[in-house]
Amino acid sequence: MAYGSVAATSIVALAFLIPLGLVVQQLVEERALADAERQAVAIAAVLTVTTDPASVERALETVGPSANTRVSVHNLSAPVGQRRASPDEISLVAAQAATGKIRPVVVPVTGGQSYLEPIDIGSWRFVVVEVYVPNSELHRGVRGAWLALSIVAAGLVITSVVVSDRLAAKVVRSARQLAGATRSLGEGHLDVRVAPSGPRELADAGVSFNVMADRIVALLANERELIADLSHRLRTPLTALRLDAETLNDTHAGQRIQEAIAALEAEVDQIIRVARQQSVTIEPTEPTGCDASEVVSERMSFWSAVAGDQGRECRVLGGDQPAPVTVPRSELAAALDALLGNVIRYTPQGVPFEVAVSRRKDGYIVLRIDDAGPGIPDPERALRRGTSGKGSTGLGLDIVRRVSVSGRGAVNVGRGRLGGASVVILLADAERPPSTGSRFGLVGRLSREPGEQRRSGLIRRS
């Protein structure tokens, strides 16, 4: 902004300075020639009285202090003063006057200009009065005028820059304050507000920002209360379910049911605690990471028992090697539970499934869940949040998608080698991050998973 102000003011100053300087120079030249004309008129008055060269030369002393050196009279019986114009120029002026064109002429000479004026001394005889004007007279005061104008122009430029900078500082300060508050709000600091200032438009934007931030806080508070209330309603049926489970015999199935109820109650309590937190600042949390093989082994110990009750054959492939990922353990477990729960819920009893874990050399960990069920007819629709063709909430695959995105990977739904649905989750290796982040690289890695025919439904983060 400062450079633009300097450029604009400089252009205006130059547009004012150059013409004014030229006018001053022209006025000085006209003033010097006017003085020469007055001296020539004074000599002309002498010539109307006498044409004697000696008398004319004595009269020059009364015209001015420099007349003896600058004024000369030609075409008398004897020359008076020092001639500077050429004889041809003098003869031409006299000849033109003899034809009736009696007018003064200014001709350039060495060191300045000469003012030539023809004077009629009777009987159509003309003498020529020459007044020499040196360059010092033609340019007297011009340099000082240019210097003064330059100082004025520089002062105008400096003043305009200072004034525009002070005027723009308020606008820039308000804009920076609003931009900083916007960044803070985007980073999760919901308590940030701005003091509206600056021009009316920026002040209105600041007021609108504060209203928006207040609205966001109110919406989040309402959402937390709603989640807490809905979660609290689950306590009653969970209590009844726990009492019913305690009446079961001390069998493996009864113990497993009680453990599941305890885990569910813990999740509900956690939801209520998080929802009732008063802090409005959402602090970004760094992923703690986990071992995908350990998470798969832990969750399969639960789901394999459920599969056994339904007569399903289940297998875990590659779970004996470490598979470090950047996804938190609880989130990865939730994604696996969502996928395995869908297998149990939406495929006929007795349908087998398998879970595979592999660590690739290209910097990715691959989790694959295959089943021998009817498959997913529209993978792209199934990955959309809240969309389901089986009457469910449609959030299971969205949980998987969000986990893959947070793990800098991708998820793909297609048909696997068991003949049914196949969901492949690609996660970045925590110890050997992948160097390729393009979409085509992820598609290629997913397509190299053996025995799978891929269809649309790829979700990724670069």
N, C-alpha and C positions, 0 to 999 in steps of 0.2 A: 504494500500500500504506500509506503514512504517513497519507493522508487517511482511509482506512478504519479504521485503528487509532484515530485521533483521534475519529472519529464513534462507534465502538463503545464506547470508554472513556468518552466524554462521556455517552452514554446511561446506562451503568452508574453513573457518578458522580451524575448527576441523580436516578436512581432511588433512590440511597442518601441524597442530600443533602436533597431536598425532604421526604420523610417524617420524617427525623430532625429537621430544623428545625422542623416543625410540632409534633412531640412536645416539643421543648425549650420552645417558646412555650406549649404547654398546661401543662407542668409549672410554669413561672414564674407563670402565672395562678392555678393551684391553690395554689401556695405563698403568694401574696399574699392569697387568700381565706381560707386556713387561719390566717394571722396575724390577719385581721379577726375570724374566729370566736373565737380565743383572747381577743381584747380584749372581745368581746361576752360571753363566759362570765365574764370578770373583773367586768364591770359587773353581770351578773346576780347574782353573789354579794353585791355591795354592796346591790342592790335587795332582797334577801331580809332584810336587816337594817334598812334605812331607805329610805323613799321621799321624804325631804325633798330638794327640788331643790338646796338649797345644799350639803347633805352629799354628794349624788351628784356635784355639780360639783367638790367638793374631792377626792373619790375618784378623779376622772378624772386628777388629776395623778400619782397613784401607778401608774396602768395603763401609761403609756408617755409618752415625750417628746412625741409628736404626738397624744396622745389628746384634748387640749383642742380641737384643730382638726379632728379627723376623727371623733370619737365624739359622738353626740348621743342624748338619751333623750326620747321623746315620750309623750304621754298622762299626764304628771304634772300636778301642780297648776300648775307653771310650766315652760316649756321649758328644757331643758338642752342646750347646744351648738348648733351651726349645722345646720339641716335642709337636706338636698340632695334627698332623694326628695320626690315630690309628696304632698300631704295625702291624696289618694285612694289612693295605693299604701300609705301607712302605715295608713290606716283599713281597707283590704282585708286586710292582714296581721293586724291586731288582730281583725277580724271573723271571719276563718277560724280563728284561735286560739280564739275564744270558742265555736266549734262543735266544737272538739276536734281540729282540724287544726293542731297546734302544730308548725310547721316553718319553718326560715329560708328567706328568699327573697333572691335577688340581682337587682337591677334596674339598668338603665343610667341614668346621670345625666350631667350636663355635666362633662366632664373625667375621667370614669372610671366606676366602678360603686359601688353602695351595698349593703352586707350588712345585711339587716333580719331581726332575730330577736325574736319575741314572748316576753315574760317574764311569768309568772303571779305577781302580787303578793298574791294572796288574794282570796276572795269573787268568783272569776271575773272579776277585773279584770286586764287585760293592758296592759302598757306595751311599747313597741317600741324596741329598742336599734338604732340605725343607726351602722354603721361605714363611713366613706367610704374607698374604695381608689382613689387616682388612677391615671391611665394610666402614669405613670412607674414605679409599683410593679408594675402588671400586665405591663409590658414590660421590666423591669429585666434587663439582661444578654442580652436576645434578639438585639439587633443584633450584639453581640460574638460570640455563638454562631454566628449566620449567617455572619459574617466568617471565623471560625475554620473552619467547615465548608467554606466556599468555598475557602479556602486549601488545606485538605486535599484537596478534590476536584481543584483545579487541579494540586496536586502529584502526585496519582494519575494524572491524564491525562498530564502531562509525563513522569513516570517510565515509564508504560506505553508511550508513544510512543518514548522512548529505548530501552527494552528491546526492543520489537518491531522497531525499526529495526536494532538490532545483531543480533538473531536473523535478520531477513530479509536483512540485507546478505550474509551467507554464502551463503544460497540464491540470491540475485540474482547474486552474483559468479560462482558456479558455473554458473548457467544462461547468463549472458553469455559465459563462457569456452567453454562447449559450443557455443553458437550461433555464436560467432566462428570456432571450429575447423570447424564444419560449412560455413560460408560459404567458408572458405579451401579446404576439400577440394573443394567444388563449383566453385571457380575454377581447380582444377587443381594446387594445392599438396599433393601426396600425402605429403609428409614431415611434415605437421602432426599433432600429437598433443595430448591434454589430460591434465592431472593430475587424476584422479578426486577430487572433494571434494564437500562439501555433504551434504545428506540422503542416506540410503541409496539412494533411487530415482535421484537425480541421479548419485551415484557409480557405480551400476550402469550408467546410460546412458553415462557417460564411459568405463567399461571396455569396454562393447560398441562404442562408437565407435572406440576404439583397435584392437580386434580387427578391426572392419570395415575400417579403413584399412590395417592390415597385410595383410588378405586381398586387398584391391584391388591393393596393390603387388605381392603375390606373383602374382596372376593376370596383371597386366600384364607382369611379368618373364617368366612362362612363355609368354605370348603372343609377346613379343618374341623369345625364344629359338626358339619354333616357327617364326615367320616367317623368322628368320635361317637356320635349318636348311633350311627348304623352299626358300628363295631360293638358298642355297648349292648345293643339288642341281641347280639349273638351269645351273650353270657348266659341267659336263661336256658336256651336249648342246649348249650354246651354243658351246663350244670346237670341238666336232666340226663344227657347222654353219659356223663361221667358216672352218675349214680347207677344207671342201667349197666354200664360196663363193669362196675364193681360187684354186681351180682353174678357175673359170669364165673365159671370155675377157674381155678388157677391153672389155666392152660396157656399154651404158647399164643394162640389166637387172642385170648382175652388180654394177655399182657401187651400184645402188639397194639390192640385197640386202645388200651389205656395210654400207651406211649404216644399214639397218634393224637388222642384227645389232649394230652398235656402239651404237645407241641403246638396244636391249634390254639389252645388257650394262651400260650406264650406269645404267639403271633398276634392274637387279638389285643393282648395287653400292650405289646409294643406299638401297634397301630394307634391305640388310644393315647399312649404317652407322647408319641411324635405329633399327633394331631392337636394335642392340648398345649404344646409348647408355645410360650408367649413371644419368643424372639421372632422378629420378622426378617432377620438377616439370614439369607441362605448362603452358608459358607460352602464354597466348592471343596469337595473332598477328593483327595488323590486315591486312585484305586490301590487297595492293599495287595491285590493279587492272590492267587491260590494255585494249587496243583490240580489240574483238571482230572487227572487219573484218580486222585484221592476222593474228589467230589463224586465222580462216577461210581466208584466202589461203595462209598457211603450210601448214596441214594439207591443203588441197585440192591443193597441189602434189605431195604424196605420194599421196593417194588417187586423184587423176585418172590417175596412171600405172597404178595397179592397175586402175582402171576401164577404161583403154585396153586392157590385156592381156585383159580379159574382154569386150571389145566393148560396153561400156556408154557411153551418152551421159550426160555430167554437165555441169551448169551452176552458176555462182555468180552470184547476183543481189544487187545493192546493196552489193557489197564495196568500192566505191570511195569511200565516205563514212566518216569516223571514227565509231566506235561505242564510247565509253568505258564500261566496266562496272567494278564493284568486286570482281569475281572474279579471283583470281590467274591468271596466264597458263597455268601448268602444269595447273591444275584445269580450265579451260575447254577446253584442248587435249585433255585426257583424256576429257572429256564428248563432244567432237566425234568423237574416235577411236572411242569406244564406239558412237555412233550410226552412223557411216559404216561401221565394221566389221560391225555388224549388217546393214546394207544389202548389203554385199558377201557376207556369209556366208549369209544366209537368203533371198535373192531369187535367182531364176534368172539365169544369165549373159545379158547383153544387155539387162537391165532398166535403164532410165534412172533417174536421180535428180538432184535439184537441192538446193542450199543457198542460202538467202536470208537477208540481213541487212538490217534496217531500224531506223531511229531515229525513234521516235514523238515527237510533241509533248507527250504526256501524261507524259513522264518515264520511258519504258521503252525498252529495246533488245530487239528480237525476232529470235531465230534460228529458222529453219524448215528442217527437213530432210524432203523429200518423196521418195517413190519410187513406181514403177509396179508394185510387187510385189503379193502376195496380201493384204497388210495384216496388222494385229494383231487377232485376233478378240476378245480380252478385255483391253482397255487397263488396266483397274484391276488385274487380276492381274499384268500385265506390270510394273507399277510397284512391286510388292512385292519386297523384297530377298530374293534367293535363290530366286525362283520363275521357272521357265522351262518353256515347253512344247516347246522345240526341243532339249532335252538339254544346254543350256549352264549356266553357273554362276548365271545370273539376276542378275548384279551390274551389267550394263551400264547399264540404265535407272535402277538405283538410284544409280549415279554421277551421272547426269544430274540426278536428283531432288535429290541433296545439293548439287550446284553451283547449282541454281536457288534452293534454300532459302538458301544462303550469300549469294547475290546479291539477296536480298529480292524474289524474284519467284515464278514458278510454272512448272510444266511440264504439258503436256497432250498426250495421245496420241489420235489420231483418224484419219480418212481424208481425204486431201488431194486436190488437183485433178488429180494424175496417176493417181488411181484406187487407189493403194496406201496404205501407212502414211504418216502425217504426224505429226511430233513438233515441237511449238512450245515453245521455251524463252523465257520472259519474264524479263528481268533489269533491275534498276533502273539508270537512267542515272547515271553517276558525277558528271556535271556538273550535271544537272538532276534531282535526286531526285523521284520521284513524290509528290504530296500525298495521293493516295488509297491507303489500305492495306486496304480492306475486301475481303472475298472476292468480293462481287458485282462490284466494280470490276475485279478480275483476270479474272473470268469474262467480263465484257463485252469486255475488251481482247482476250482470246484468241478470242472469237467473231467479232470484227471482222477477223480475219486472212482475206484473200480466198480464196474457193474451198474452204473447209474445213467439213466437217460434224463437229462435236465430239461426243464421247461422254465417259463418266465417266473419271476418271483425273487430276483436277486435284490438284496438291500445291502448297501455298503456305505462306508465313510472313508473319504480320502485322507 
